[in-house]
Amino acid sequence: MKTPSLGEFEELVLLMVGALHDEAYGVAVLENLEGHLKKKLNISAVHVALKRMEDKGLVRSRFGGITEDRGGRRKKYYVMTALGKRALDHQYALRNSIYSLIPDISFSK
């Protein structure tokens, strides 16, 4: 099976899903990405990326239990699939192989 392509934002979201493992849900992914990127993100963008990656088979989801503090709503948790890990491994190898092509350049004056 061909490894699905990842956009930059999808790659970041998938990396965070992997890092959070079984505790990855929309807001947790958002808050952790904002902390690492040092910028504000849109929760809708995170949810769209998660849905798109679930459709591609890169993540799978499950619902948590109903809680009072969420007004009876359940959290949707995500975990990376084996295909998702392969997609990240492919991206990592691709980026490193291209980076290694950069010649040693001195930028000092």
N, C-alpha and C positions, 0 to 999 in steps of 0.2 A: 504494500500500500504506500502511495506517495505521501510524504510528509506535508501536511497542510502549511500554507504560508502564514506568517504572522506579521501584522502591522506593528509599529513601534509601541503603541499604547497597549495592544493586545499582549505583546511580549512582556511589558511591565506588569500588567494585571496577572498574567499567568505565572510570572516569577513570584509575585506576592502570594498567589493562591498556594504555590508550592511551599513557600516559606511559612505560611500560616497553617498549612496542612489541614487538619480536620476542624480548625477554628476559622476557616475563611468564609466570611459572608460579606455582602456588599459594603456595609459601613466599615467593617474591620479592614477590608482591602483598601477602601478609600482613605481612611485615616492613616494607615501605615504607608501608603504611597505618598500622601501629602507630607508626611514626616521625612521620608527619604528624599523626595524631590524638592522640598522646601517651597511648594507652591500649592495653590488651591485647585482642586479638581471638582468636576461635576459628578454627583452620584449617579445621575442618569447615564453618563458615559460609561461608568463602571458596570452598571447593570446591562447595558447594551453589549459591551465587550464580553461579559460573562455568558450572556445568552448566545451570542455568535459563536463563542468557543465551545459551548455545550453542543450546539448544532454541528460543529466540526468534529466533535468527539474528543476534544482536548481536555475537557473537564466533565465531571458528572456532579449532580446535585442531589441533596436530600433535605427534607424539612426537619427542623428541630421541633421540640415540644412547644405547646401553647403556654405563654406566660402572661401573668397579670400586668407586669410592667410594660408589655408591648400591646396592651389592649386586646389580648386574645389572639394576636397575630403570631405566626411562626416565622422564625428566621430560616432562610434558605442557605444552607452551607454547601460549599464547593470543595472538591478535591481534584487534583490533577490526575489524569489517566496516564497510562503507559505511552499512548500516542502524544499526549501533551508534553511528557518528559522528553520523548524523542524529538519533538518539534523544537523545544528549548535547546537540546543538545546540538541539533543541526544549526540553529541560529548562532549559538556560541562558537561552534567550529568555523562557520562561515565568517563571522566578524573577526575572529582571531586570524584566520588565513588572509583576509584582506588587510588587516592591521599589520601583519608581518611583512607586507609588501612595501610599507613606507620605509624609505631609506633613512639612514641615520643622518639627520639634518641638524645643524647647530643654528639656533636662532639668537645666540648672544651676539652683541655688537662688538 
